[in-house]
Amino acid sequence: MKNLWVYLGLISLSALGFSSCQQSANGSTNEPSGMQKSVEAFSPGTEWNNYWYSGKAELTSYTLQQSRYGEIHAGTAVNIFVTEDFSKSKHVKLDDPSKAGADKLPVLKMNQSIKFNTGIYPYSIMLSSFQPVDVNQFPHAVKISGTVQEWCGMAYYQLDQRDEKYQVEVRSYFESEGDKELSLPATVQEDALWNMIRIAPANLPTGEQMILPGATYLRLSHKPVEAVKSQLTLQIIDGVQVYTIKMPSLNRELKIRFESAFPYRILGWEDTYPGFDGVSLTTTAVRNKEMIIDYWRTHNNADRVLREQLGLPKDTQ
């Protein structure tokens, strides 16, 4: 097992839409990167608010077939979507939103948890993406973080948007990847597109774009943290919306399938790219079961039955 890379995280909710001028998390304006279509400003309606501000989270399990080391490994994935009040200045969840004033930023958070085994040892991957609901002012996720853990060690990745830049921290137990701090121009983030699908899919960027690849992909493929030229399309196939991201320089294609009607549930995804041997394999995830629940209250032994109801192993994911 060779060098290990990194991951990402960020999630949040409230309103979406791209406009000609955007505002970063600390209030400065910047031009959206690579937007090639005009879209209407997004404003959450009653249906949207009732679903996402119910005080509960949406949990969805997926049957996973993960490519790694030239083989496909069975596993599970869980997407957790929930709205939170975020701090614009500190980039953390607010303890008391009622006292935050103008520092409060409603976001739609996505936590994506992936578990699979390679031989004797397991992989545990966690991605968090925090996308402001007001995508008209905040078209990019303000924070993304992620970890990848396996028996060789652990790696961590964090991206914060400050002004027109992304400040990125990389922490790894490998010498060649080590501890790094990067500053990148703001651009479309792959890891925020999942949130965008759930907020306002009509506002998804299409056409040729510069995109920062997802943290999970960067970690597993050992690619540098940099934006690449990509081609994005959104189409309806057999009644299902399919969002395709092609990254020619990486020989990679990601397809995300989701419902055509609100709440735009994500039905699954396919991620195809070359492994260390140069042979392309496809990771697939297929929607299994869903639960709307305040899961943070279900932490007793008696609550383990809920894992089975969500289609997960009772004792381990």
C-alpha positions as CSV (number, residue, x, y, z in Angstrom):
1,M,0.0,0.0,0.0
2,K,1.6,3.2,-1.2
3,N,1.3,6.8,-0.2
4,L,-2.0,7.9,1.4
5,W,-3.8,11.1,0.6
6,V,-6.6,13.2,1.9
7,Y,-10.2,13.9,2.2
8,L,-12.7,16.7,2.7
9,G,-15.8,17.9,4.4
10,L,-18.5,20.5,4.3
11,I,-22.2,20.7,4.4
12,S,-25.1,23.2,5.0
13,L,-28.5,24.5,3.8
14,S,-31.0,27.4,3.2
15,A,-31.1,28.8,-0.3
16,L,-29.4,28.4,-3.7
17,G,-28.7,30.1,-7.0
18,F,-25.8,31.6,-9.0
19,S,-25.6,35.2,-10.0
20,S,-23.1,37.5,-11.6
21,C,-21.7,38.7,-8.3
22,Q,-21.2,36.5,-5.3
23,Q,-20.1,37.1,-1.7
24,S,-17.6,35.0,0.1
25,A,-18.0,33.9,3.7
26,N,-16.5,37.0,5.1
27,G,-18.5,39.4,3.0
28,S,-16.3,40.2,0.0
29,T,-17.6,39.8,-3.5
30,N,-16.1,37.7,-6.2
31,E,-17.0,36.6,-9.7
32,P,-18.2,32.9,-9.9
33,S,-15.6,30.7,-11.6
34,G,-16.5,29.2,-14.9
35,M,-20.2,29.9,-14.9
36,Q,-21.5,29.7,-18.4
37,K,-25.2,30.0,-18.0
38,S,-27.5,32.5,-16.4
39,V,-29.7,31.2,-13.6
40,E,-32.5,32.7,-11.6
41,A,-31.8,33.6,-7.9
42,F,-32.8,30.8,-5.6
43,S,-35.3,31.4,-2.8
44,P,-36.4,28.5,-0.6
45,G,-40.2,28.1,-0.6
46,T,-42.6,26.5,1.9
47,E,-42.0,23.0,0.6
48,W,-38.3,23.4,0.9
49,N,-38.4,24.9,4.4
50,N,-40.8,22.4,5.7
51,Y,-38.6,19.5,4.6
52,W,-35.2,20.9,5.6
53,Y,-36.1,22.8,8.7
54,S,-38.0,20.0,10.4
55,G,-35.4,19.6,13.1
56,K,-34.3,16.3,11.8
57,A,-31.8,14.9,9.3
58,E,-32.1,12.9,6.2
59,L,-30.1,9.6,6.3
60,T,-29.7,7.5,3.2
61,S,-27.7,4.3,3.0
62,Y,-26.1,3.0,-0.3
63,T,-24.8,-0.3,-1.3
64,L,-21.2,0.4,-2.3
65,Q,-18.9,-1.3,-4.7
66,Q,-15.6,0.5,-4.2
67,S,-12.6,0.4,-6.6
68,R,-9.2,0.0,-4.8
69,Y,-6.0,-1.8,-5.6
70,G,-7.2,-3.1,-8.9
71,E,-10.3,-4.8,-7.5
72,I,-13.9,-4.0,-6.4
73,H,-14.6,-4.2,-2.7
74,A,-18.1,-4.4,-1.2
75,G,-19.0,-1.8,1.4
76,T,-21.5,0.8,2.5
77,A,-22.0,4.5,2.2
78,V,-24.3,6.8,4.1
79,N,-25.2,10.4,3.1
80,I,-26.4,12.6,6.0
81,F,-28.0,15.9,5.0
82,V,-29.1,18.4,7.6
83,T,-29.4,22.1,8.0
84,E,-27.3,24.0,10.6
85,D,-26.4,27.5,11.6
86,F,-22.7,28.1,10.9
87,S,-20.3,30.8,12.0
88,K,-19.1,33.0,9.1
89,S,-16.0,34.0,10.9
90,K,-15.0,30.8,12.7
91,H,-16.3,28.2,10.2
92,V,-17.8,26.0,12.9
93,K,-21.3,25.1,14.0
94,L,-22.7,27.8,16.3
95,D,-23.4,26.8,19.9
96,D,-26.0,29.5,20.3
97,P,-27.3,30.9,17.0
98,S,-29.6,33.3,18.8
99,K,-26.6,35.3,20.0
100,A,-24.6,35.2,16.8
101,G,-26.2,38.1,15.0
102,A,-24.8,38.8,11.5
103,D,-22.2,36.0,12.1
104,K,-24.9,33.3,11.6
105,L,-24.9,31.6,8.2
106,P,-27.5,28.9,7.5
107,V,-26.0,26.0,5.7
108,L,-26.9,22.6,4.3
109,K,-24.4,20.1,5.6
110,M,-23.6,16.9,3.9
111,N,-21.6,14.2,5.8
112,Q,-20.7,11.3,3.6
113,S,-19.5,8.2,5.4
114,I,-17.8,5.4,3.4
115,K,-16.8,2.0,4.8
116,F,-15.1,-0.9,3.0
117,N,-12.5,-3.6,3.6
118,T,-9.4,-4.3,1.5
119,G,-8.1,-7.7,2.5
120,I,-7.5,-7.8,6.3
121,Y,-7.8,-4.1,6.9
122,P,-10.7,-1.6,6.7
123,Y,-11.1,1.8,5.2
124,S,-13.1,4.5,6.9
125,I,-13.7,7.7,5.0
126,M,-15.7,10.8,6.1
127,L,-16.4,13.9,4.1
128,S,-18.2,17.0,5.3
129,S,-19.3,19.8,3.0
130,F,-20.9,23.0,4.3
131,Q,-22.9,24.9,1.6
132,P,-24.7,28.1,2.5
133,V,-28.4,28.0,1.6
134,D,-28.1,31.5,0.2
135,V,-26.2,30.4,-2.9
136,N,-26.9,33.7,-4.5
137,Q,-24.4,35.4,-2.2
138,F,-22.3,32.2,-1.4
139,P,-22.1,30.1,-4.5
140,H,-19.3,27.9,-3.1
141,A,-19.0,25.8,0.0
142,V,-17.4,27.8,2.8
143,K,-15.8,24.7,4.3
144,I,-14.9,21.2,3.3
145,S,-13.1,18.7,5.5
146,G,-12.4,15.0,5.3
147,T,-10.5,12.2,6.8
148,V,-9.3,8.8,5.5
149,Q,-8.4,6.2,8.1
150,E,-7.0,2.7,7.6
151,W,-4.4,0.5,9.3
152,C,-1.4,2.3,7.7
153,G,-2.5,5.6,9.3
154,M,-4.7,8.6,8.9
155,A,-4.9,11.6,6.6
156,Y,-6.8,14.9,7.0
157,Y,-7.9,17.6,4.6
158,Q,-9.6,20.9,5.3
159,L,-10.6,23.7,2.9
160,D,-11.9,27.1,4.0
161,Q,-13.0,29.9,1.8
162,R,-11.5,33.2,2.8
163,D,-12.1,36.2,0.5
164,E,-11.6,35.0,-3.1
165,K,-9.2,32.2,-2.0
166,Y,-9.4,28.7,-0.7
167,Q,-7.1,28.1,2.3
168,V,-6.3,24.3,2.3
169,E,-4.6,22.3,5.0
170,V,-3.3,18.8,4.3
171,R,-2.1,16.5,7.1
172,S,-0.7,13.1,6.3
173,Y,1.5,10.5,8.0
174,F,3.5,10.0,4.7
175,E,6.7,12.0,4.3
176,S,6.1,12.9,0.7
177,E,2.7,14.2,1.4
178,G,3.4,15.5,4.8
179,D,1.9,18.7,6.3
180,K,1.1,21.2,3.6
181,E,-0.8,24.5,3.5
182,L,-2.0,25.8,0.1
183,S,-3.8,28.9,-1.2
184,L,-6.0,28.4,-4.3
185,P,-8.3,30.7,-6.3
186,A,-12.0,30.1,-5.6
187,T,-13.6,27.9,-8.2
188,V,-16.3,25.2,-8.5
189,Q,-15.9,22.5,-5.9
190,E,-16.9,18.9,-6.7
191,D,-17.6,18.2,-3.0
192,A,-20.2,21.1,-2.9
193,L,-22.1,19.9,-5.9
194,W,-23.8,17.2,-3.8
195,N,-25.3,19.9,-1.6
196,M,-26.2,22.0,-4.7
197,I,-28.2,19.1,-6.1
198,R,-30.3,19.1,-2.9
199,I,-30.8,22.9,-2.8
200,A,-31.3,24.0,-6.3
201,P,-30.3,21.5,-9.1
202,A,-31.4,23.9,-11.8
203,N,-28.4,26.1,-10.7
204,L,-25.8,23.4,-11.2
205,P,-22.9,24.6,-13.3
206,T,-22.8,23.1,-16.8
207,G,-20.4,23.4,-19.8
208,E,-16.6,23.7,-19.5
209,Q,-15.5,24.6,-16.0
210,M,-12.5,24.6,-13.8
211,I,-13.3,22.2,-10.9
212,L,-11.5,21.3,-7.7
213,P,-11.8,17.5,-7.6
214,G,-13.3,15.9,-4.6
215,A,-11.3,15.1,-1.4
216,T,-12.1,11.4,-1.5
217,Y,-10.8,11.1,-5.1
218,L,-7.7,13.2,-4.4
219,R,-6.9,11.0,-1.4
220,L,-7.4,7.6,-3.1
221,S,-5.7,8.6,-6.3
222,H,-2.8,10.6,-4.8
223,K,-3.4,13.6,-7.1
224,P,-2.3,17.1,-6.3
225,V,-4.9,19.5,-4.8
226,E,-5.6,21.7,-7.9
227,A,-8.5,22.6,-10.2
228,V,-8.7,20.8,-13.5
229,K,-10.6,21.6,-16.7
230,S,-13.9,19.7,-16.8
231,Q,-17.0,19.2,-18.8
232,L,-20.3,19.2,-17.0
233,T,-23.7,18.1,-18.3
234,L,-27.1,17.7,-16.7
235,Q,-29.7,15.6,-18.5
236,I,-32.8,13.5,-17.9
237,I,-32.5,9.8,-18.6
238,D,-35.5,7.5,-18.1
239,G,-37.1,10.1,-15.8
240,V,-33.9,10.5,-13.6
241,Q,-31.6,13.5,-13.7
242,V,-28.0,12.6,-14.4
243,Y,-25.2,15.0,-13.6
244,T,-22.0,14.1,-15.3
245,I,-18.5,15.5,-14.6
246,K,-15.8,14.6,-17.0
247,M,-12.2,15.4,-16.2
248,P,-10.1,14.5,-19.3
249,S,-6.7,15.2,-17.8
250,L,-7.5,12.7,-15.0
251,N,-9.3,10.2,-17.3
252,R,-12.1,10.4,-14.8
253,E,-15.9,10.5,-15.2
254,L,-18.3,11.0,-12.2
255,K,-22.1,10.5,-12.7
256,I,-24.5,11.4,-9.9
257,R,-28.1,10.3,-10.4
258,F,-30.9,12.0,-8.5
259,E,-34.7,12.5,-8.6
260,S,-36.2,15.0,-11.0
261,A,-38.7,16.3,-8.4
262,F,-38.2,17.8,-4.9
263,P,-36.5,16.8,-2.6
264,Y,-34.1,15.6,-5.3
265,R,-32.9,12.5,-3.5
266,I,-29.6,11.2,-4.6
267,L,-30.2,7.7,-6.1
268,G,-26.6,6.7,-6.6
269,W,-23.3,7.5,-8.3
270,E,-20.6,6.0,-10.6
271,D,-17.0,7.1,-10.4
272,T,-14.6,5.8,-13.0
273,Y,-10.9,6.5,-13.1
274,P,-7.6,4.6,-13.4
275,G,-6.1,2.8,-10.5
276,F,-2.4,2.5,-9.7
277,D,-2.0,-0.1,-12.5
278,G,-3.5,2.3,-15.0
279,V,-6.6,0.2,-15.5
280,S,-9.9,2.1,-15.1
281,L,-12.4,0.7,-12.6
282,T,-15.8,2.0,-11.6
283,T,-17.0,2.7,-8.0
284,T,-20.8,2.4,-7.8
285,A,-23.2,3.3,-5.1
286,V,-26.9,2.4,-5.2
287,R,-29.5,3.8,-2.9
288,N,-30.8,1.3,-0.3
289,K,-32.9,2.8,2.5
290,E,-33.8,6.2,3.9
291,M,-34.7,7.6,7.3
292,I,-35.7,11.1,8.5
293,I,-34.6,11.3,12.1
294,D,-32.9,13.3,14.8
295,Y,-30.2,10.7,14.9
296,W,-28.0,12.5,17.5
297,R,-30.6,11.5,20.1
298,T,-30.4,7.8,19.3
299,H,-27.2,6.9,20.9
300,N,-28.2,4.1,23.3
301,N,-27.7,0.3,22.8
302,A,-31.4,-0.1,22.3
303,D,-31.2,2.2,19.3
304,R,-28.9,-0.1,17.3
305,V,-32.0,-1.6,15.8
306,L,-32.3,1.6,13.8
307,R,-29.1,0.7,11.9
308,E,-30.8,-2.4,10.6
309,Q,-33.8,-0.4,9.6
310,L,-31.4,1.9,7.6
311,G,-30.0,-1.2,5.9
312,L,-26.6,-1.2,7.8
313,P,-24.9,-3.9,9.8
314,K,-26.2,-3.7,13.4
315,D,-22.8,-3.4,15.1
316,T,-20.4,-2.0,12.4
317,Q,-21.0,0.0,9.3
